[in-house]
Amino acid sequence: MMVLLMALAGASPTLLATLVGGVLALVLWQCAPRPALLVLLACAMQFAVTLFGAWMQGWWLPAAREAGELSLQRLSLFMGVWGVCSSILHGAVLGLLVWAAFAGRQQARALPPPIG
């Protein structure tokens, strides 16, 4: 149980940020519905991936190793598959956030002023 609590403590900044992002998306829904929906989806995905990773690291893996259900070879394979899956999901989250940043914006009519 202590390992799970430590995994959740380690993930708490990300979990808190995704909760705040989701609440802000709901609060700002009327102002910008499409970006708010995209941010809400991204936050929900990030929350789920982070929570699953913490659960897996803090509860499932130690319990499986203790019960003898997971050999080192199977553990390595499982962690490799989870690494690829979580990377794909994190990429999707980032893609949703980038999409949200530009969704519903008017196209610029003139060039922006030069920087400097």
TORPA-4810 file (N, C-alpha, C, O; in nm, 3 decimals):
<nodes>
NODE_1_0.082_-0.120_0.000_0.000_0.000_0.000_0.086_0.127_0.000_0.052_0.227_-0.063_M
NODE_2_0.200_0.121_0.071_0.288_0.237_0.077_0.345_0.269_-0.060_0.363_0.386_-0.094_M
NODE_3_0.375_0.166_-0.139_0.429_0.189_-0.273_0.326_0.261_-0.359_0.361_0.351_-0.435_V
NODE_4_0.199_0.221_-0.348_0.093_0.288_-0.423_0.080_0.434_-0.382_0.068_0.522_-0.468_L
NODE_5_0.084_0.461_-0.252_0.075_0.600_-0.205_0.192_0.684_-0.254_0.176_0.801_-0.287_L
NODE_6_0.310_0.624_-0.258_0.427_0.697_-0.309_0.414_0.723_-0.459_0.451_0.830_-0.507_M
NODE_7_0.361_0.626_-0.533_0.341_0.646_-0.677_0.238_0.756_-0.701_0.255_0.839_-0.790_A
NODE_8_0.131_0.757_-0.622_0.030_0.862_-0.635_0.085_0.998_-0.594_0.053_1.100_-0.655_L
NODE_9_0.168_1.000_-0.491_0.231_1.126_-0.449_0.322_1.179_-0.560_0.325_1.299_-0.586_A
NODE_10_0.395_1.091_-0.623_0.482_1.133_-0.733_0.404_1.184_-0.853_0.451_1.272_-0.925_G
NODE_11_0.286_1.129_-0.875_0.203_1.171_-0.988_0.110_1.286_-0.953_0.041_1.338_-1.041_A
NODE_12_0.107_1.327_-0.827_0.009_1.427_-0.785_0.020_1.562_-0.857_-0.084_1.622_-0.884_S
NODE_13_0.139_1.614_-0.891_0.141_1.741_-0.965_0.071_1.730_-1.101_-0.002_1.820_-1.141_P
NODE_14_0.095_1.620_-1.171_0.030_1.602_-1.301_-0.120_1.582_-1.284_-0.199_1.637_-1.360_T
NODE_15_-0.159_1.503_-1.186_-0.302_1.480_-1.162_-0.372_1.611_-1.125_-0.482_1.638_-1.174_L
NODE_16_-0.309_1.692_-1.040_-0.367_1.820_-1.001_-0.377_1.915_-1.121_-0.479_1.983_-1.138_L
NODE_17_-0.272_1.920_-1.202_-0.274_2.008_-1.320_-0.384_1.968_-1.418_-0.450_2.054_-1.476_A
NODE_18_-0.404_1.838_-1.436_-0.509_1.795_-1.528_-0.648_1.823_-1.471_-0.740_1.855_-1.546_T
NODE_19_-0.663_1.811_-1.341_-0.793_1.846_-1.279_-0.821_1.996_-1.295_-0.933_2.035_-1.329_L
NODE_20_-0.722_2.078_-1.270_-0.738_2.224_-1.286_-0.768_2.257_-1.432_-0.855_2.339_-1.460_V
NODE_21_-0.697_2.195_-1.524_-0.722_2.218_-1.666_-0.863_2.178_-1.707_-0.927_2.249_-1.784_G
NODE_22_-0.911_2.066_-1.656_-1.047_2.023_-1.685_-1.151_2.118_-1.630_-1.251_2.148_-1.696_G
NODE_23_-1.129_2.166_-1.507_-1.223_2.262_-1.447_-1.222_2.392_-1.526_-1.328_2.448_-1.553_V
NODE_24_-1.104_2.441_-1.564_-1.097_2.564_-1.644_-1.165_2.547_-1.779_-1.230_2.639_-1.828_L
NODE_25_-1.151_2.430_-1.839_-1.218_2.405_-1.967_-1.370_2.412_-1.950_-1.440_2.467_-2.035_A
NODE_26_-1.420_2.358_-1.840_-1.564_2.364_-1.815_-1.610_2.508_-1.786_-1.717_2.549_-1.832_L
NODE_27_-1.530_2.582_-1.711_-1.565_2.720_-1.679_-1.566_2.807_-1.805_-1.652_2.894_-1.819_V
NODE_28_-1.472_2.784_-1.894_-1.459_2.867_-2.015_-1.532_2.810_-2.136_-1.513_2.856_-2.248_L
NODE_29_-1.615_2.710_-2.114_-1.686_2.643_-2.223_-1.768_2.742_-2.307_-1.767_2.734_-2.430_W
NODE_30_-1.838_2.834_-2.243_-1.924_2.929_-2.316_-1.842_3.023_-2.405_-1.888_3.060_-2.513_Q
NODE_31_-1.723_3.060_-2.361_-1.640_3.153_-2.439_-1.582_3.088_-2.564_-1.577_3.150_-2.671_C
NODE_32_-1.539_2.965_-2.551_-1.473_2.896_-2.662_-1.503_2.747_-2.652_-1.423_2.672_-2.597_A
NODE_33_-1.618_2.704_-2.705_-1.658_2.564_-2.685_-1.564_2.461_-2.747_-1.536_2.359_-2.684_P
NODE_34_-1.517_2.484_-2.869_-1.431_2.383_-2.933_-1.297_2.369_-2.860_-1.258_2.257_-2.827_R
NODE_35_-1.224_2.479_-2.834_-1.100_2.463_-2.758_-1.123_2.403_-2.619_-1.042_2.323_-2.572_P
NODE_36_-1.233_2.441_-2.554_-1.262_2.386_-2.421_-1.284_2.235_-2.428_-1.238_2.161_-2.341_A
NODE_37_-1.355_2.190_-2.532_-1.377_2.046_-2.548_-1.245_1.973_-2.571_-1.223_1.866_-2.513_L
NODE_38_-1.160_2.029_-2.653_-1.031_1.966_-2.681_-0.944_1.961_-2.556_-0.879_1.859_-2.529_L
NODE_39_-0.942_2.069_-2.480_-0.866_2.070_-2.355_-0.924_1.970_-2.256_-0.849_1.900_-2.188_V
NODE_40_-1.055_1.965_-2.247_-1.119_1.870_-2.156_-1.085_1.725_-2.194_-1.055_1.644_-2.106_L
NODE_41_-1.089_1.693_-2.323_-1.051_1.559_-2.368_-0.904_1.529_-2.336_-0.871_1.420_-2.290_L
NODE_42_-0.818_1.627_-2.361_-0.675_1.608_-2.333_-0.651_1.588_-2.184_-0.573_1.501_-2.145_A
NODE_43_-0.718_1.666_-2.102_-0.701_1.651_-1.957_-0.754_1.517_-1.908_-0.692_1.453_-1.822_C
NODE_44_-0.866_1.473_-1.960_-0.921_1.343_-1.920_-0.826_1.230_-1.961_-0.802_1.138_-1.883_A
NODE_45_-0.772_1.238_-2.082_-0.678_1.136_-2.127_-0.552_1.136_-2.041_-0.504_1.030_-1.998_M
NODE_46_-0.498_1.255_-2.015_-0.376_1.265_-1.934_-0.400_1.213_-1.793_-0.316_1.143_-1.738_Q
NODE_47_-0.515_1.247_-1.734_-0.548_1.200_-1.600_-0.554_1.047_-1.598_-0.499_0.984_-1.507_F
NODE_48_-0.621_0.989_-1.698_-0.635_0.843_-1.702_-0.499_0.774_-1.720_-0.470_0.676_-1.652_A
NODE_49_-0.416_0.824_-1.811_-0.285_0.764_-1.835_-0.198_0.775_-1.711_-0.130_0.680_-1.673_V
NODE_50_-0.199_0.892_-1.647_-0.117_0.912_-1.527_-0.165_0.825_-1.412_-0.084_0.763_-1.342_T
NODE_51_-0.296_0.819_-1.392_-0.351_0.738_-1.284_-0.325_0.590_-1.308_-0.290_0.517_-1.215_L
NODE_52_-0.341_0.545_-1.432_-0.313_0.404_-1.463_-0.166_0.372_-1.441_-0.133_0.267_-1.385_F
NODE_53_-0.078_0.461_-1.484_0.066_0.438_-1.463_0.102_0.431_-1.316_0.182_0.347_-1.276_G
NODE_54_0.044_0.519_-1.235_0.071_0.516_-1.090_0.016_0.388_-1.027_0.082_0.328_-0.943_A
NODE_55_-0.104_0.347_-1.068_-0.162_0.224_-1.017_-0.076_0.104_-1.055_-0.050_0.016_-0.973_W
NODE_56_-0.034_0.102_-1.180_0.046_-0.010_-1.228_0.179_-0.017_-1.153_0.222_-0.125_-1.109_M
NODE_57_0.244_0.097_-1.138_0.374_0.102_-1.071_0.361_0.076_-0.921_0.447_0.011_-0.862_Q
NODE_58_0.255_0.127_-0.861_0.244_0.120_-0.716_0.164_0.004_-0.660_0.175_-0.027_-0.542_G
NODE_59_0.085_-0.062_-0.744_0.002_-0.170_-0.693_0.017_-0.299_-0.773_0.054_-0.403_-0.718_W
NODE_60_-0.012_-0.291_-0.902_-0.017_-0.413_-0.982_0.118_-0.482_-0.996_0.130_-0.602_-0.971_W
NODE_61_0.220_-0.406_-1.035_0.352_-0.468_-1.055_0.409_-0.530_-0.927_0.454_-0.644_-0.930_L
NODE_62_0.408_-0.458_-0.815_0.459_-0.522_-0.692_0.377_-0.645_-0.653_0.434_-0.745_-0.608_P
NODE_63_0.245_-0.640_-0.668_0.161_-0.754_-0.632_0.187_-0.872_-0.725_0.192_-0.987_-0.679_A
NODE_64_0.203_-0.846_-0.852_0.230_-0.954_-0.948_0.366_-1.016_-0.923_0.381_-1.138_-0.932_A
NODE_65_0.465_-0.934_-0.893_0.600_-0.988_-0.866_0.598_-1.070_-0.737_0.660_-1.177_-0.730_R
NODE_66_0.529_-1.022_-0.636_0.523_-1.093_-0.509_0.451_-1.228_-0.522_0.490_-1.326_-0.459_E
NODE_67_0.348_-1.231_-0.605_0.272_-1.355_-0.625_0.344_-1.450_-0.719_0.301_-1.565_-0.736_A
NODE_68_0.453_-1.405_-0.780_0.528_-1.491_-0.870_0.464_-1.505_-1.007_0.499_-1.597_-1.082_G
NODE_69_0.372_-1.418_-1.040_0.301_-1.424_-1.168_0.379_-1.358_-1.281_0.342_-1.373_-1.398_E
NODE_70_0.484_-1.287_-1.249_0.551_-1.206_-1.349_0.702_-1.234_-1.344_0.770_-1.195_-1.249_L
NODE_71_0.752_-1.301_-1.446_0.895_-1.324_-1.455_0.962_-1.195_-1.501_0.895_-1.102_-1.548_S
NODE_72_1.092_-1.189_-1.488_1.166_-1.071_-1.529_1.151_-1.046_-1.679_1.143_-0.931_-1.723_L
NODE_73_1.146_-1.153_-1.757_1.130_-1.139_-1.902_0.991_-1.084_-1.936_0.979_-0.994_-2.019_Q
NODE_74_0.888_-1.137_-1.871_0.753_-1.086_-1.896_0.737_-0.943_-1.846_0.667_-0.863_-1.908_R
NODE_75_0.802_-0.912_-1.735_0.799_-0.776_-1.683_0.862_-0.680_-1.782_0.808_-0.572_-1.808_L
NODE_76_0.975_-0.717_-1.837_1.043_-0.632_-1.936_0.956_-0.612_-2.060_0.946_-0.501_-2.112_S
NODE_77_0.893_-0.718_-2.107_0.805_-0.707_-2.222_0.686_-0.618_-2.191_0.650_-0.531_-2.270_L
NODE_78_0.625_-0.638_-2.076_0.509_-0.558_-2.037_0.545_-0.411_-2.026_0.472_-0.324_-2.073_F
NODE_79_0.659_-0.382_-1.963_0.701_-0.242_-1.948_0.733_-0.178_-2.083_0.708_-0.059_-2.103_M
NODE_80_0.788_-0.255_-2.174_0.814_-0.203_-2.308_0.685_-0.170_-2.382_0.675_-0.065_-2.446_G
NODE_81_0.587_-0.259_-2.372_0.457_-0.234_-2.437_0.389_-0.113_-2.373_0.335_-0.028_-2.443_V
NODE_82_0.392_-0.107_-2.239_0.330_0.007_-2.171_0.402_0.138_-2.207_0.338_0.241_-2.223_W
NODE_83_0.534_0.133_-2.221_0.609_0.252_-2.260_0.567_0.304_-2.396_0.549_0.425_-2.413_G
NODE_84_0.550_0.215_-2.492_0.506_0.257_-2.626_0.364_0.311_-2.621_0.335_0.416_-2.679_V
NODE_85_0.275_0.240_-2.553_0.135_0.284_-2.544_0.123_0.420_-2.475_0.051_0.508_-2.522_C
NODE_86_0.192_0.436_-2.363_0.182_0.564_-2.292_0.243_0.677_-2.374_0.195_0.790_-2.368_S
NODE_87_0.347_0.648_-2.448_0.407_0.750_-2.534_0.310_0.794_-2.644_0.299_0.913_-2.673_S
NODE_88_0.241_0.699_-2.703_0.140_0.731_-2.805_0.028_0.814_-2.744_-0.016_0.913_-2.803_I
NODE_89_-0.018_0.775_-2.626_-0.126_0.849_-2.560_-0.082_0.989_-2.521_-0.159_1.084_-2.535_L
NODE_90_0.042_1.004_-2.473_0.093_1.138_-2.440_0.105_1.224_-2.566_0.080_1.344_-2.562_H
NODE_91_0.143_1.162_-2.677_0.147_1.236_-2.804_0.009_1.282_-2.847_-0.007_1.393_-2.897_G
NODE_92_-0.092_1.197_-2.826_-0.230_1.236_-2.858_-0.276_1.350_-2.769_-0.344_1.442_-2.816_A
NODE_93_-0.240_1.346_-2.642_-0.275_1.455_-2.550_-0.211_1.585_-2.597_-0.278_1.689_-2.602_V
NODE_94_-0.084_1.581_-2.630_-0.016_1.701_-2.678_-0.079_1.752_-2.807_-0.094_1.873_-2.826_L
NODE_95_-0.114_1.660_-2.897_-0.180_1.700_-3.021_-0.313_1.770_-2.995_-0.345_1.869_-3.060_G
NODE_96_-0.392_1.718_-2.901_-0.519_1.783_-2.866_-0.497_1.922_-2.809_-0.572_2.014_-2.838_L
NODE_97_-0.394_1.938_-2.727_-0.366_2.070_-2.669_-0.320_2.169_-2.775_-0.358_2.286_-2.771_L
NODE_98_-0.238_2.124_-2.869_-0.195_2.213_-2.978_-0.315_2.250_-3.064_-0.330_2.366_-3.103_V
NODE_99_-0.399_2.153_-3.094_-0.520_2.179_-3.172_-0.608_2.280_-3.098_-0.662_2.372_-3.160_W
NODE_100_-0.622_2.264_-2.967_-0.705_2.356_-2.888_-0.649_2.497_-2.891_-0.726_2.594_-2.888_A
NODE_101_-0.517_2.510_-2.896_-0.456_2.643_-2.897_-0.492_2.722_-3.022_-0.494_2.845_-3.020_A
NODE_102_-0.520_2.652_-3.131_-0.547_2.721_-3.257_-0.689_2.704_-3.307_-0.725_2.761_-3.410_F
NODE_103_-0.770_2.627_-3.238_-0.908_2.601_-3.284_-0.993_2.727_-3.272_-0.989_2.796_-3.171_A
NODE_104_-1.068_2.754_-3.376_-1.164_2.864_-3.374_-1.105_3.002_-3.388_-1.176_3.101_-3.369_G
NODE_105_-0.978_3.012_-3.419_-0.917_3.145_-3.435_-0.945_3.197_-3.576_-0.952_3.122_-3.673_R
NODE_106_-0.960_3.326_-3.584_-0.977_3.391_-3.713_-0.843_3.391_-3.786_-0.737_3.402_-3.724_Q
NODE_107_-0.849_3.379_-3.917_-0.727_3.384_-3.995_-0.677_3.528_-3.998_-0.757_3.620_-4.014_Q
NODE_108_-0.547_3.547_-3.983_-0.490_3.682_-3.982_-0.507_3.746_-4.119_-0.487_3.682_-4.222_A
NODE_109_-0.543_3.874_-4.118_-0.562_3.946_-4.244_-0.435_4.016_-4.287_-0.415_4.041_-4.406_R
NODE_110_-0.349_4.047_-4.193_-0.225_4.114_-4.226_-0.111_4.042_-4.157_-0.131_3.964_-4.063_A
NODE_111_0.009_4.068_-4.204_0.126_4.007_-4.140_0.143_4.067_-4.001_0.117_4.185_-3.982_L
NODE_112_0.186_3.987_-3.906_0.212_4.042_-3.773_0.333_4.135_-3.776_0.416_4.126_-3.866_P
NODE_113_0.343_4.224_-3.680_0.459_4.314_-3.679_0.587_4.235_-3.654_0.583_4.130_-3.589_P
NODE_114_0.699_4.282_-3.704_0.826_4.211_-3.685_0.865_4.212_-3.537_0.835_4.305_-3.463_P
NODE_115_0.933_4.107_-3.499_0.981_4.097_-3.361_1.116_4.168_-3.351_1.204_4.148_-3.435_I
NODE_116_1.130_4.249_-3.249_1.260_4.311_-3.227_1.265_4.453_-3.232_1.371_4.513_-3.215_G
</nodes>
